Amino acid sequence: MDRPEDLQMYDTSDTAGRIIQAAEKLFSEQGFKETTMRQITGLAEVNLAAVNYHFGSKFGLIRSVAERSLSPLCEQVDKGLVQLNVADATPGLDQLLQLMAQALVHVHGQNQNALSVLMRLLDQAYLPSQHDLQAFLRERYGARFDRYLQYFKADAAPLDEREFFWRLHFLLGSVIFTLSNMHTLSALEQQGEATEVKLEQILARMIPVISAGMKAPVRNGTH
């Protein structure tokens, strides 16, 4: 396991920061359920009491880690919507997808664990048992993403709420799978050779596929 000297984003005197840094690294590599508090405290070189003091519980720590990825992403999306002059004209679907791609690239560039944390959060949020996580995401970020989705829906094919729901989650499923496995997919593409994975190139390939799927006409028998 990496030692605390590898956790350089925070000053070593910042106990809460070191805990978050250790948790973020382990969550991104192993997932939330698979990562134990013992692993986190061991990597951060703190005791369990320190985690409970700063975060209250494992879920409190997960929430703090989630905010470090989701808050910057939302900020970038909000800035992008302003730049598209949404008050004057509705941005097109391709513009919105490009905006989200740029936001993901920015967040990934600022924090190499952020993308993996985001994908694991989305995947975890689909589990029926994760009521607390679902409530947290909805209460903390629901309104901000709803604004984006309203513009997103406006330029899709004419869809009722039910059809939009399914297409949106087909889209999210493909994004989660692809970005969670981009290193494996890249190796498969190159027949097992180790190659540098560029997020920008993967997202550029995804945008036209997602756009086409959202704009496809509704087929008979889907309602």
Salt bridges, closest charged atoms under 4 A:
ASP2 OD2 - LYS25 NZ 2.72
GLU24 OE1 - ARG68 NH2 2.96
GLU29 OE2 - LYS25 NZ 3.09
GLU45 OE2 - ARG3 NH2 3.04
GLU67 OE2 - ARG140 NE 3.34
ASP78 OD2 - ARG144 NH2 2.72
ASP155 OD2 - LYS215 NZ 3.90
ASP160 OD2 - HIS223 ND1 3.07
GLU161 OE2 - LYS153 NZ 2.43
GLU163 OE2 - ARG167 NE 2.99
GLU189 OE2 - ARG205 NH2 3.96
